[in-house]
Amino acid sequence: MSGFGRLGDILVQKGLLSAEQLKKGLAKQKESGAKIGRALQDLGFVSSLQVAQALAEQFSLPLVDLSKTKVP
């Protein structure tokens, strides 16, 4: 899936998150006011890299891993 799908749905479709985990993440998001990616990370359901990969897919952009790139 690409092209502006919802972040949580992308993570579920990729098999990185269960529907129940997404539901818990959405509840935490509502409670804390955090972005869904942050809420899911805070709950320990996904990593920051997994969120970044899903966001790149969501917006049809390449993911650039700066840890593997030499920046002058």
CHARMM-style PDB file with segment names, atoms N, HN, CA, C and O in Angstrom:
ATOM      1  N   MET     1       0.847  -1.191   0.000  1.00  0.00      PROA
ATOM      2  CA  MET     1       0.000   0.000   0.000  1.00  0.00      PROA
ATOM      3  C   MET     1       0.878   1.235   0.000  1.00  0.00      PROA
ATOM      4  O   MET     1       1.885   1.279   0.707  1.00  0.00      PROA
ATOM      5  N   SER     2       0.521   2.210  -0.762  1.00  0.00      PROA
ATOM      6  HN  SER     2      -0.297   2.174  -1.336  1.00  0.00      PROA
ATOM      7  CA  SER     2       1.226   3.481  -0.728  1.00  0.00      PROA
ATOM      8  C   SER     2       0.262   4.578  -1.110  1.00  0.00      PROA
ATOM      9  O   SER     2      -0.834   4.318  -1.607  1.00  0.00      PROA
ATOM     10  N   GLY     3       0.677   5.801  -0.875  1.00  0.00      PROA
ATOM     11  HN  GLY     3       1.567   6.013  -0.471  1.00  0.00      PROA
ATOM     12  CA  GLY     3      -0.153   6.918  -1.284  1.00  0.00      PROA
ATOM     13  C   GLY     3      -1.147   7.353  -0.234  1.00  0.00      PROA
ATOM     14  O   GLY     3      -2.353   7.348  -0.482  1.00  0.00      PROA
ATOM     15  N   PHE     4      -0.668   7.726   0.924  1.00  0.00      PROA
ATOM     16  HN  PHE     4       0.312   7.730   1.125  1.00  0.00      PROA
ATOM     17  CA  PHE     4      -1.465   8.388   1.936  1.00  0.00      PROA
ATOM     18  C   PHE     4      -2.446   7.498   2.687  1.00  0.00      PROA
ATOM     19  O   PHE     4      -3.490   7.983   3.123  1.00  0.00      PROA
ATOM     20  N   GLY     5      -2.149   6.217   2.851  1.00  0.00      PROA
ATOM     21  HN  GLY     5      -1.302   5.823   2.496  1.00  0.00      PROA
ATOM     22  CA  GLY     5      -2.937   5.383   3.743  1.00  0.00      PROA
ATOM     23  C   GLY     5      -2.645   5.805   5.174  1.00  0.00      PROA
ATOM     24  O   GLY     5      -1.722   6.584   5.414  1.00  0.00      PROA
ATOM     25  N   ARG     6      -3.403   5.312   6.105  1.00  0.00      PROA
ATOM     26  HN  ARG     6      -4.153   4.680   5.910  1.00  0.00      PROA
ATOM     27  CA  ARG     6      -3.169   5.663   7.506  1.00  0.00      PROA
ATOM     28  C   ARG     6      -1.977   4.871   8.039  1.00  0.00      PROA
ATOM     29  O   ARG     6      -1.802   3.694   7.721  1.00  0.00      PROA
ATOM     30  N   LEU     7      -1.168   5.534   8.851  1.00  0.00      PROA
ATOM     31  HN  LEU     7      -1.310   6.490   9.109  1.00  0.00      PROA
ATOM     32  CA  LEU     7       0.069   4.943   9.344  1.00  0.00      PROA
ATOM     33  C   LEU     7      -0.184   3.620  10.067  1.00  0.00      PROA
ATOM     34  O   LEU     7       0.495   2.631   9.792  1.00  0.00      PROA
ATOM     35  N   GLY     8      -1.133   3.590  10.970  1.00  0.00      PROA
ATOM     36  HN  GLY     8      -1.684   4.394  11.193  1.00  0.00      PROA
ATOM     37  CA  GLY     8      -1.435   2.365  11.702  1.00  0.00      PROA
ATOM     38  C   GLY     8      -1.839   1.229  10.783  1.00  0.00      PROA
ATOM     39  O   GLY     8      -1.433   0.084  10.983  1.00  0.00      PROA
ATOM     40  N   ASP     9      -2.637   1.544   9.776  1.00  0.00      PROA
ATOM     41  HN  ASP     9      -2.966   2.474   9.613  1.00  0.00      PROA
ATOM     42  CA  ASP     9      -3.073   0.519   8.825  1.00  0.00      PROA
ATOM     43  C   ASP     9      -1.890  -0.026   8.023  1.00  0.00      PROA
ATOM     44  O   ASP     9      -1.835  -1.221   7.733  1.00  0.00      PROA
ATOM     45  N   ILE    10      -0.956   0.837   7.670  1.00  0.00      PROA
ATOM     46  HN  ILE    10      -1.000   1.807   7.906  1.00  0.00      PROA
ATOM     47  CA  ILE    10       0.236   0.395   6.939  1.00  0.00      PROA
ATOM     48  C   ILE    10       1.039  -0.571   7.802  1.00  0.00      PROA
ATOM     49  O   ILE    10       1.488  -1.611   7.318  1.00  0.00      PROA
ATOM     50  N   LEU    11       1.222  -0.236   9.072  1.00  0.00      PROA
ATOM     51  HN  LEU    11       0.857   0.609   9.465  1.00  0.00      PROA
ATOM     52  CA  LEU    11       1.975  -1.101   9.978  1.00  0.00      PROA
ATOM     53  C   LEU    11       1.286  -2.451  10.157  1.00  0.00      PROA
ATOM     54  O   LEU    11       1.956  -3.481  10.236  1.00  0.00      PROA
ATOM     55  N   VAL    12      -0.029  -2.454  10.221  1.00  0.00      PROA
ATOM     56  HN  VAL    12      -0.573  -1.618  10.157  1.00  0.00      PROA
ATOM     57  CA  VAL    12      -0.782  -3.714  10.336  1.00  0.00      PROA
ATOM     58  C   VAL    12      -0.621  -4.523   9.054  1.00  0.00      PROA
ATOM     59  O   VAL    12      -0.375  -5.728   9.112  1.00  0.00      PROA
ATOM     60  N   GLN    13      -0.756  -3.879   7.897  1.00  0.00      PROA
ATOM     61  HN  GLN    13      -0.956  -2.900   7.850  1.00  0.00      PROA
ATOM     62  CA  GLN    13      -0.632  -4.584   6.617  1.00  0.00      PROA
ATOM     63  C   GLN    13       0.756  -5.178   6.426  1.00  0.00      PROA
ATOM     64  O   GLN    13       0.901  -6.228   5.800  1.00  0.00      PROA
ATOM     65  N   LYS    14       1.775  -4.516   6.959  1.00  0.00      PROA
ATOM     66  HN  LYS    14       1.658  -3.663   7.467  1.00  0.00      PROA
ATOM     67  CA  LYS    14       3.142  -5.014   6.855  1.00  0.00      PROA
ATOM     68  C   LYS    14       3.408  -6.141   7.856  1.00  0.00      PROA
ATOM     69  O   LYS    14       4.474  -6.756   7.820  1.00  0.00      PROA
ATOM     70  N   GLY    15       2.458  -6.416   8.744  1.00  0.00      PROA
ATOM     71  HN  GLY    15       1.592  -5.916   8.773  1.00  0.00      PROA
ATOM     72  CA  GLY    15       2.624  -7.463   9.731  1.00  0.00      PROA
ATOM     73  C   GLY    15       3.486  -7.046  10.921  1.00  0.00      PROA
ATOM     74  O   GLY    15       3.965  -7.894  11.673  1.00  0.00      PROA
ATOM     75  N   LEU    16       3.680  -5.738  11.090  1.00  0.00      PROA
ATOM     76  HN  LEU    16       3.290  -5.049  10.479  1.00  0.00      PROA
ATOM     77  CA  LEU    16       4.500  -5.221  12.176  1.00  0.00      PROA
ATOM     78  C   LEU    16       3.691  -4.913  13.428  1.00  0.00      PROA
ATOM     79  O   LEU    16       4.246  -4.651  14.495  1.00  0.00      PROA
ATOM     80  N   LEU    17       2.382  -4.949  13.280  1.00  0.00      PROA
ATOM     81  HN  LEU    17       1.931  -5.161  12.413  1.00  0.00      PROA
ATOM     82  CA  LEU    17       1.481  -4.539  14.343  1.00  0.00      PROA
ATOM     83  C   LEU    17       0.194  -5.335  14.207  1.00  0.00      PROA
ATOM     84  O   LEU    17      -0.271  -5.577  13.093  1.00  0.00      PROA
ATOM     85  N   SER    18      -0.380  -5.741  15.318  1.00  0.00      PROA
ATOM     86  HN  SER    18      -0.002  -5.544  16.223  1.00  0.00      PROA
ATOM     87  CA  SER    18      -1.674  -6.434  15.262  1.00  0.00      PROA
ATOM     88  C   SER    18      -2.796  -5.399  15.347  1.00  0.00      PROA
ATOM     89  O   SER    18      -2.575  -4.257  15.748  1.00  0.00      PROA
ATOM     90  N   ALA    19      -3.971  -5.808  14.972  1.00  0.00      PROA
ATOM     91  HN  ALA    19      -4.150  -6.736  14.646  1.00  0.00      PROA
ATOM     92  CA  ALA    19      -5.132  -4.914  15.058  1.00  0.00      PROA
ATOM     93  C   ALA    19      -5.376  -4.506  16.512  1.00  0.00      PROA
ATOM     94  O   ALA    19      -5.755  -3.366  16.782  1.00  0.00      PROA
ATOM     95  N   GLU    20      -5.161  -5.433  17.446  1.00  0.00      PROA
ATOM     96  HN  GLU    20      -4.853  -6.359  17.227  1.00  0.00      PROA
ATOM     97  CA  GLU    20      -5.349  -5.136  18.869  1.00  0.00      PROA
ATOM     98  C   GLU    20      -4.314  -4.121  19.353  1.00  0.00      PROA
ATOM     99  O   GLU    20      -4.639  -3.225  20.133  1.00  0.00      PROA
ATOM    100  N   GLN    21      -3.072  -4.260  18.893  1.00  0.00      PROA
ATOM    101  HN  GLN    21      -2.808  -4.988  18.260  1.00  0.00      PROA
ATOM    102  CA  GLN    21      -2.029  -3.290  19.261  1.00  0.00      PROA
ATOM    103  C   GLN    21      -2.368  -1.911  18.706  1.00  0.00      PROA
ATOM    104  O   GLN    21      -2.171  -0.902  19.382  1.00  0.00      PROA
ATOM    105  N   LEU    22      -2.872  -1.865  17.488  1.00  0.00      PROA
ATOM    106  HN  LEU    22      -3.032  -2.685  16.938  1.00  0.00      PROA
ATOM    107  CA  LEU    22      -3.264  -0.588  16.896  1.00  0.00      PROA
ATOM    108  C   LEU    22      -4.371   0.055  17.724  1.00  0.00      PROA
ATOM    109  O   LEU    22      -4.351   1.260  17.971  1.00  0.00      PROA
ATOM    110  N   LYS    23      -5.322  -0.748  18.145  1.00  0.00      PROA
ATOM    111  HN  LYS    23      -5.338  -1.727  17.945  1.00  0.00      PROA
ATOM    112  CA  LYS    23      -6.420  -0.230  18.971  1.00  0.00      PROA
ATOM    113  C   LYS    23      -5.877   0.370  20.271  1.00  0.00      PROA
ATOM    114  O   LYS    23      -6.308   1.446  20.686  1.00  0.00      PROA
ATOM    115  N   LYS    24      -4.938  -0.321  20.909  1.00  0.00      PROA
ATOM    116  HN  LYS    24      -4.588  -1.195  20.572  1.00  0.00      PROA
ATOM    117  CA  LYS    24      -4.328   0.191  22.132  1.00  0.00      PROA
ATOM    118  C   LYS    24      -3.532   1.469  21.850  1.00  0.00      PROA
ATOM    119  O   LYS    24      -3.540   2.406  22.649  1.00  0.00      PROA
ATOM    120  N   GLY    25      -2.854   1.493  20.714  1.00  0.00      PROA
ATOM    121  HN  GLY    25      -2.848   0.732  20.065  1.00  0.00      PROA
ATOM    122  CA  GLY    25      -2.100   2.682  20.328  1.00  0.00      PROA
ATOM    123  C   GLY    25      -3.000   3.881  20.094  1.00  0.00      PROA
ATOM    124  O   GLY    25      -2.666   4.999  20.484  1.00  0.00      PROA
ATOM    125  N   LEU    26      -4.126   3.654  19.467  1.00  0.00      PROA
ATOM    126  HN  LEU    26      -4.398   2.745  19.149  1.00  0.00      PROA
ATOM    127  CA  LEU    26      -5.073   4.745  19.230  1.00  0.00      PROA
ATOM    128  C   LEU    26      -5.646   5.275  20.541  1.00  0.00      PROA
ATOM    129  O   LEU    26      -5.880   6.475  20.678  1.00  0.00      PROA
ATOM    130  N   ALA    27      -5.871   4.381  21.505  1.00  0.00      PROA
ATOM    131  HN  ALA    27      -5.681   3.405  21.394  1.00  0.00      PROA
ATOM    132  CA  ALA    27      -6.352   4.811  22.823  1.00  0.00      PROA
ATOM    133  C   ALA    27      -5.290   5.657  23.526  1.00  0.00      PROA
ATOM    134  O   ALA    27      -5.607   6.679  24.134  1.00  0.00      PROA
ATOM    135  N   LYS    28      -4.031   5.227  23.438  1.00  0.00      PROA
ATOM    136  HN  LYS    28      -3.773   4.397  22.944  1.00  0.00      PROA
ATOM    137  CA  LYS    28      -2.942   5.994  24.050  1.00  0.00      PROA
ATOM    138  C   LYS    28      -2.790   7.344  23.359  1.00  0.00      PROA
ATOM    139  O   LYS    28      -2.546   8.357  24.015  1.00  0.00      PROA
ATOM    140  N   GLN    29      -2.932   7.359  22.045  1.00  0.00      PROA
ATOM    141  HN  GLN    29      -3.130   6.537  21.512  1.00  0.00      PROA
ATOM    142  CA  GLN    29      -2.846   8.612  21.289  1.00  0.00      PROA
ATOM    143  C   GLN    29      -3.919   9.589  21.764  1.00  0.00      PROA
ATOM    144  O   GLN    29      -3.643  10.768  21.985  1.00  0.00      PROA
ATOM    145  N   LYS    30      -5.127   9.094  21.918  1.00  0.00      PROA
ATOM    146  HN  LYS    30      -5.351   8.136  21.738  1.00  0.00      PROA
ATOM    147  CA  LYS    30      -6.239   9.938  22.360  1.00  0.00      PROA
ATOM    148  C   LYS    30      -5.988  10.469  23.768  1.00  0.00      PROA
ATOM    149  O   LYS    30      -6.266  11.632  24.061  1.00  0.00      PROA
ATOM    150  N   GLU    31      -5.463   9.614  24.628  1.00  0.00      PROA
ATOM    151  HN  GLU    31      -5.237   8.670  24.390  1.00  0.00      PROA
ATOM    152  CA  GLU    31      -5.199   9.980  26.023  1.00  0.00      PROA
ATOM    153  C   GLU    31      -4.059  10.994  26.141  1.00  0.00      PROA
ATOM    154  O   GLU    31      -4.146  11.944  26.919  1.00  0.00      PROA
ATOM    155  N   SER    32      -2.994  10.788  25.370  1.00  0.00      PROA
ATOM    156  HN  SER    32      -2.923  10.016  24.739  1.00  0.00      PROA
ATOM    157  CA  SER    32      -1.794  11.608  25.528  1.00  0.00      PROA
ATOM    158  C   SER    32      -1.708  12.780  24.557  1.00  0.00      PROA
ATOM    159  O   SER    32      -1.005  13.756  24.818  1.00  0.00      PROA
ATOM    160  N   GLY    33      -2.418  12.686  23.441  1.00  0.00      PROA
ATOM    161  HN  GLY    33      -2.989  11.892  23.228  1.00  0.00      PROA
ATOM    162  CA  GLY    33      -2.319  13.720  22.414  1.00  0.00      PROA
ATOM    163  C   GLY    33      -1.112  13.558  21.507  1.00  0.00      PROA
ATOM    164  O   GLY    33      -0.844  14.413  20.664  1.00  0.00      PROA
ATOM    165  N   ALA    34      -0.379  12.454  21.680  1.00  0.00      PROA
ATOM    166  HN  ALA    34      -0.597  11.759  22.365  1.00  0.00      PROA
ATOM    167  CA  ALA    34       0.808  12.184  20.866  1.00  0.00      PROA
ATOM    168  C   ALA    34       0.401  11.744  19.465  1.00  0.00      PROA
ATOM    169  O   ALA    34      -0.738  11.339  19.238  1.00  0.00      PROA
ATOM    170  N   LYS    35       1.328  11.828  18.544  1.00  0.00      PROA
ATOM    171  HN  LYS    35       2.254  12.157  18.729  1.00  0.00      PROA
ATOM    172  CA  LYS    35       1.120  11.273  17.208  1.00  0.00      PROA
ATOM    173  C   LYS    35       1.031   9.755  17.345  1.00  0.00      PROA
ATOM    174  O   LYS    35       1.569   9.192  18.298  1.00  0.00      PROA
ATOM    175  N   ILE    36       0.361   9.088  16.409  1.00  0.00      PROA
ATOM    176  HN  ILE    36      -0.076   9.546  15.635  1.00  0.00      PROA
ATOM    177  CA  ILE    36       0.157   7.648  16.508  1.00  0.00      PROA
ATOM    178  C   ILE    36       1.482   6.889  16.479  1.00  0.00      PROA
ATOM    179  O   ILE    36       1.644   5.909  17.206  1.00  0.00      PROA
ATOM    180  N   GLY    37       2.416   7.321  15.662  1.00  0.00      PROA
ATOM    181  HN  GLY    37       2.284   8.118  15.072  1.00  0.00      PROA
ATOM    182  CA  GLY    37       3.718   6.654  15.614  1.00  0.00      PROA
ATOM    183  C   GLY    37       4.421   6.703  16.955  1.00  0.00      PROA
ATOM    184  O   GLY    37       5.001   5.708  17.390  1.00  0.00      PROA
ATOM    185  N   ARG    38       4.377   7.852  17.613  1.00  0.00      PROA
ATOM    186  HN  ARG    38       3.906   8.660  17.259  1.00  0.00      PROA
ATOM    187  CA  ARG    38       4.998   8.005  18.935  1.00  0.00      PROA
ATOM    188  C   ARG    38       4.273   7.151  19.964  1.00  0.00      PROA
ATOM    189  O   ARG    38       4.914   6.507  20.795  1.00  0.00      PROA
ATOM    190  N   ALA    39       2.960   7.137  19.921  1.00  0.00      PROA
ATOM    191  HN  ALA    39       2.439   7.659  19.246  1.00  0.00      PROA
ATOM    192  CA  ALA    39       2.185   6.337  20.872  1.00  0.00      PROA
ATOM    193  C   ALA    39       2.525   4.854  20.734  1.00  0.00      PROA
ATOM    194  O   ALA    39       2.681   4.156  21.736  1.00  0.00      PROA
ATOM    195  N   LEU    40       2.639   4.374  19.502  1.00  0.00      PROA
ATOM    196  HN  LEU    40       2.512   4.941  18.688  1.00  0.00      PROA
ATOM    197  CA  LEU    40       2.959   2.969  19.269  1.00  0.00      PROA
ATOM    198  C   LEU    40       4.377   2.642  19.722  1.00  0.00      PROA
ATOM    199  O   LEU    40       4.630   1.552  20.236  1.00  0.00      PROA
ATOM    200  N   GLN    41       5.301   3.580  19.532  1.00  0.00      PROA
ATOM    201  HN  GLN    41       5.095   4.465  19.114  1.00  0.00      PROA
ATOM    202  CA  GLN    41       6.668   3.389  20.009  1.00  0.00      PROA
ATOM    203  C   GLN    41       6.706   3.371  21.534  1.00  0.00      PROA
ATOM    204  O   GLN    41       7.369   2.521  22.129  1.00  0.00      PROA
ATOM    205  N   ASP    42       6.000   4.302  22.165  1.00  0.00      PROA
ATOM    206  HN  ASP    42       5.462   4.993  21.681  1.00  0.00      PROA
ATOM    207  CA  ASP    42       5.979   4.380  23.621  1.00  0.00      PROA
ATOM    208  C   ASP    42       5.441   3.093  24.247  1.00  0.00      PROA
ATOM    209  O   ASP    42       5.864   2.697  25.333  1.00  0.00      PROA
ATOM    210  N   LEU    43       4.515   2.452  23.556  1.00  0.00      PROA
ATOM    211  HN  LEU    43       4.172   2.774  22.674  1.00  0.00      PROA
ATOM    212  CA  LEU    43       3.966   1.191  24.040  1.00  0.00      PROA
ATOM    213  C   LEU    43       4.901   0.011  23.745  1.00  0.00      PROA
ATOM    214  O   LEU    43       4.669  -1.102  24.216  1.00  0.00      PROA
ATOM    215  N   GLY    44       5.945   0.259  22.971  1.00  0.00      PROA
ATOM    216  HN  GLY    44       6.133   1.163  22.587  1.00  0.00      PROA
ATOM    217  CA  GLY    44       6.900  -0.790  22.640  1.00  0.00      PROA
ATOM    218  C   GLY    44       6.449  -1.718  21.531  1.00  0.00      PROA
ATOM    219  O   GLY    44       6.996  -2.808  21.369  1.00  0.00      PROA
ATOM    220  N   PHE    45       5.449  -1.292  20.763  1.00  0.00      PROA
ATOM    221  HN  PHE    45       5.004  -0.406  20.895  1.00  0.00      PROA
ATOM    222  CA  PHE    45       4.912  -2.145  19.705  1.00  0.00      PROA
ATOM    223  C   PHE    45       5.723  -2.082  18.421  1.00  0.00      PROA
ATOM    224  O   PHE    45       5.797  -3.072  17.692  1.00  0.00      PROA
ATOM    225  N   VAL    46       6.327  -0.951  18.134  1.00  0.00      PROA
ATOM    226  HN  VAL    46       6.267  -0.147  18.726  1.00  0.00      PROA
ATOM    227  CA  VAL    46       7.124  -0.770  16.916  1.00  0.00      PROA
ATOM    228  C   VAL    46       8.356   0.073  17.247  1.00  0.00      PROA
ATOM    229  O   VAL    46       8.401   0.771  18.260  1.00  0.00      PROA
ATOM    230  N   SER    47       9.343  -0.010  16.374  1.00  0.00      PROA
ATOM    231  HN  SER    47       9.307  -0.577  15.551  1.00  0.00      PROA
ATOM    232  CA  SER    47      10.557   0.788  16.544  1.00  0.00      PROA
ATOM    233  C   SER    47      10.449   2.088  15.751  1.00  0.00      PROA
ATOM    234  O   SER    47       9.561   2.249  14.914  1.00  0.00      PROA
ATOM    235  N   SER    48      11.354   2.997  16.026  1.00  0.00      PROA
ATOM    236  HN  SER    48      12.075   2.866  16.706  1.00  0.00      PROA
ATOM    237  CA  SER    48      11.360   4.257  15.271  1.00  0.00      PROA
ATOM    238  C   SER    48      11.665   3.998  13.802  1.00  0.00      PROA
ATOM    239  O   SER    48      11.139   4.692  12.933  1.00  0.00      PROA
ATOM    240  N   LEU    49      12.512   3.004  13.509  1.00  0.00      PROA
ATOM    241  HN  LEU    49      12.939   2.439  14.215  1.00  0.00      PROA
ATOM    242  CA  LEU    49      12.811   2.672  12.120  1.00  0.00      PROA
ATOM    243  C   LEU    49      11.565   2.145  11.410  1.00  0.00      PROA
ATOM    244  O   LEU    49      11.313   2.502  10.259  1.00  0.00      PROA
ATOM    245  N   GLN    50      10.793   1.308  12.078  1.00  0.00      PROA
ATOM    246  HN  GLN    50      10.998   1.019  13.013  1.00  0.00      PROA
ATOM    247  CA  GLN    50       9.569   0.778  11.479  1.00  0.00      PROA
ATOM    248  C   GLN    50       8.572   1.904  11.194  1.00  0.00      PROA
ATOM    249  O   GLN    50       7.906   1.900  10.158  1.00  0.00      PROA
ATOM    250  N   VAL    51       8.471   2.855  12.102  1.00  0.00      PROA
ATOM    251  HN  VAL    51       9.011   2.858  12.944  1.00  0.00      PROA
ATOM    252  CA  VAL    51       7.587   4.000  11.880  1.00  0.00      PROA
ATOM    253  C   VAL    51       8.091   4.822  10.698  1.00  0.00      PROA
ATOM    254  O   VAL    51       7.304   5.236   9.847  1.00  0.00      PROA
ATOM    255  N   ALA    52       9.399   5.057  10.643  1.00  0.00      PROA
ATOM    256  HN  ALA    52      10.038   4.721  11.335  1.00  0.00      PROA
ATOM    257  CA  ALA    52       9.975   5.832   9.539  1.00  0.00      PROA
ATOM    258  C   ALA    52       9.731   5.142   8.201  1.00  0.00      PROA
ATOM    259  O   ALA    52       9.397   5.800   7.215  1.00  0.00      PROA
ATOM    260  N   GLN    53       9.897   3.821   8.159  1.00  0.00      PROA
ATOM    261  HN  GLN    53      10.168   3.286   8.959  1.00  0.00      PROA
ATOM    262  CA  GLN    53       9.651   3.076   6.925  1.00  0.00      PROA
ATOM    263  C   GLN    53       8.188   3.174   6.502  1.00  0.00      PROA
ATOM    264  O   GLN    53       7.889   3.338   5.319  1.00  0.00      PROA
ATOM    265  N   ALA    54       7.286   3.075   7.461  1.00  0.00      PROA
ATOM    266  HN  ALA    54       7.528   2.942   8.422  1.00  0.00      PROA
ATOM    267  CA  ALA    54       5.857   3.170   7.147  1.00  0.00      PROA
ATOM    268  C   ALA    54       5.493   4.581   6.693  1.00  0.00      PROA
ATOM    269  O   ALA    54       4.680   4.751   5.784  1.00  0.00      PROA
ATOM    270  N   LEU    55       6.092   5.594   7.322  1.00  0.00      PROA
ATOM    271  HN  LEU    55       6.753   5.456   8.060  1.00  0.00      PROA
ATOM    272  CA  LEU    55       5.837   6.975   6.888  1.00  0.00      PROA
ATOM    273  C   LEU    55       6.356   7.210   5.473  1.00  0.00      PROA
ATOM    274  O   LEU    55       5.705   7.882   4.673  1.00  0.00      PROA
ATOM    275  N   ALA    56       7.519   6.663   5.168  1.00  0.00      PROA
ATOM    276  HN  ALA    56       8.049   6.118   5.818  1.00  0.00      PROA
ATOM    277  CA  ALA    56       8.063   6.792   3.809  1.00  0.00      PROA
ATOM    278  C   ALA    56       7.102   6.160   2.805  1.00  0.00      PROA
ATOM    279  O   ALA    56       6.851   6.716   1.736  1.00  0.00      PROA
ATOM    280  N   GLU    57       6.571   4.997   3.159  1.00  0.00      PROA
ATOM    281  HN  GLU    57       6.775   4.545   4.027  1.00  0.00      PROA
ATOM    282  CA  GLU    57       5.603   4.342   2.278  1.00  0.00      PROA
ATOM    283  C   GLU    57       4.315   5.156   2.179  1.00  0.00      PROA
ATOM    284  O   GLU    57       3.750   5.307   1.096  1.00  0.00      PROA
ATOM    285  N   GLN    58       3.858   5.675   3.311  1.00  0.00      PROA
ATOM    286  HN  GLN    58       4.317   5.551   4.191  1.00  0.00      PROA
ATOM    287  CA  GLN    58       2.613   6.440   3.346  1.00  0.00      PROA
ATOM    288  C   GLN    58       2.670   7.625   2.385  1.00  0.00      PROA
ATOM    289  O   GLN    58       1.691   7.925   1.703  1.00  0.00      PROA
ATOM    290  N   PHE    59       3.813   8.290   2.336  1.00  0.00      PROA
ATOM    291  HN  PHE    59       4.608   8.046   2.891  1.00  0.00      PROA
ATOM    292  CA  PHE    59       3.935   9.487   1.514  1.00  0.00      PROA
ATOM    293  C   PHE    59       4.676   9.244   0.203  1.00  0.00      PROA
ATOM    294  O   PHE    59       5.049  10.188  -0.493  1.00  0.00      PROA
ATOM    295  N   SER    60       4.887   7.961  -0.130  1.00  0.00      PROA
ATOM    296  HN  SER    60       4.584   7.193   0.436  1.00  0.00      PROA
ATOM    297  CA  SER    60       5.557   7.575  -1.379  1.00  0.00      PROA
ATOM    298  C   SER    60       6.897   8.269  -1.538  1.00  0.00      PROA
ATOM    299  O   SER    60       7.212   8.811  -2.597  1.00  0.00      PROA
ATOM    300  N   LEU    61       7.686   8.243  -0.462  1.00  0.00      PROA
ATOM    301  HN  LEU    61       7.431   7.803   0.398  1.00  0.00      PROA
ATOM    302  CA  LEU    61       9.009   8.856  -0.459  1.00  0.00      PROA
ATOM    303  C   LEU    61      10.052   7.795  -0.119  1.00  0.00      PROA
ATOM    304  O   LEU    61       9.755   6.835   0.592  1.00  0.00      PROA
ATOM    305  N   PRO    62      11.272   7.967  -0.626  1.00  0.00      PROA
ATOM    306  CA  PRO    62      12.323   7.020  -0.245  1.00  0.00      PROA
ATOM    307  C   PRO    62      12.766   7.279   1.194  1.00  0.00      PROA
ATOM    308  O   PRO    62      12.732   8.414   1.670  1.00  0.00      PROA
ATOM    309  N   LEU    63      13.176   6.229   1.869  1.00  0.00      PROA
ATOM    310  HN  LEU    63      13.204   5.308   1.482  1.00  0.00      PROA
ATOM    311  CA  LEU    63      13.703   6.366   3.225  1.00  0.00      PROA
ATOM    312  C   LEU    63      15.213   6.493   3.122  1.00  0.00      PROA
ATOM    313  O   LEU    63      15.865   5.650   2.505  1.00  0.00      PROA
ATOM    314  N   VAL    64      15.768   7.518   3.709  1.00  0.00      PROA
ATOM    315  HN  VAL    64      15.239   8.203   4.210  1.00  0.00      PROA
ATOM    316  CA  VAL    64      17.207   7.727   3.708  1.00  0.00      PROA
ATOM    317  C   VAL    64      17.727   7.440   5.105  1.00  0.00      PROA
ATOM    318  O   VAL    64      17.351   8.109   6.067  1.00  0.00      PROA
ATOM    319  N   ASP    65      18.592   6.444   5.210  1.00  0.00      PROA
ATOM    320  HN  ASP    65      18.898   5.900   4.428  1.00  0.00      PROA
ATOM    321  CA  ASP    65      19.193   6.090   6.490  1.00  0.00      PROA
ATOM    322  C   ASP    65      20.510   6.838   6.617  1.00  0.00      PROA
ATOM    323  O   ASP    65      21.513   6.441   6.023  1.00  0.00      PROA
ATOM    324  N   LEU    66      20.510   7.908   7.380  1.00  0.00      PROA
ATOM    325  HN  LEU    66      19.696   8.231   7.862  1.00  0.00      PROA
ATOM    326  CA  LEU    66      21.705   8.745   7.506  1.00  0.00      PROA
ATOM    327  C   LEU    66      22.805   8.064   8.291  1.00  0.00      PROA
ATOM    328  O   LEU    66      23.957   8.494   8.224  1.00  0.00      PROA
ATOM    329  N   SER    67      22.487   7.011   9.037  1.00  0.00      PROA
ATOM    330  HN  SER    67      21.552   6.662   9.092  1.00  0.00      PROA
ATOM    331  CA  SER    67      23.538   6.298   9.753  1.00  0.00      PROA
ATOM    332  C   SER    67      24.434   5.522   8.796  1.00  0.00      PROA
ATOM    333  O   SER    67      25.539   5.120   9.160  1.00  0.00      PROA
ATOM    334  N   LYS    68      23.958   5.316   7.581  1.00  0.00      PROA
ATOM    335  HN  LYS    68      23.060   5.643   7.286  1.00  0.00      PROA
ATOM    336  CA  LYS    68      24.732   4.600   6.564  1.00  0.00      PROA
ATOM    337  C   LYS    68      25.267   5.542   5.495  1.00  0.00      PROA
ATOM    338  O   LYS    68      25.772   5.104   4.462  1.00  0.00      PROA
ATOM    339  N   THR    69      25.150   6.842   5.754  1.00  0.00      PROA
ATOM    340  HN  THR    69      24.740   7.198   6.594  1.00  0.00      PROA
ATOM    341  CA  THR    69      25.571   7.843   4.786  1.00  0.00      PROA
ATOM    342  C   THR    69      26.606   8.760   5.430  1.00  0.00      PROA
ATOM    343  O   THR    69      26.433   9.224   6.557  1.00  0.00      PROA
ATOM    344  N   LYS    70      27.686   9.011   4.688  1.00  0.00      PROA
ATOM    345  HN  LYS    70      27.826   8.635   3.772  1.00  0.00      PROA
ATOM    346  CA  LYS    70      28.696   9.940   5.187  1.00  0.00      PROA
ATOM    347  C   LYS    70      28.269  11.343   4.813  1.00  0.00      PROA
ATOM    348  O   LYS    70      28.128  11.671   3.635  1.00  0.00      PROA
ATOM    349  N   VAL    71      28.064  12.166   5.825  1.00  0.00      PROA
ATOM    350  HN  VAL    71      28.179  11.900   6.782  1.00  0.00      PROA
ATOM    351  CA  VAL    71      27.636  13.541   5.594  1.00  0.00      PROA
ATOM    352  C   VAL    71      28.851  14.450   5.818  1.00  0.00      PROA
ATOM    353  O   VAL    71      29.436  14.451   6.901  1.00  0.00      PROA
ATOM    354  N   PRO    72      29.226  15.221   4.792  1.00  0.00      PROA
ATOM    355  CA  PRO    72      30.394  16.095   4.934  1.00  0.00      PROA
ATOM    356  C   PRO    72      30.162  17.242   5.907  1.00  0.00      PROA
ATOM    357  OT1 PRO    72      31.057  18.058   6.125  1.00  0.00      PROA
TER     358      PRO     72
END
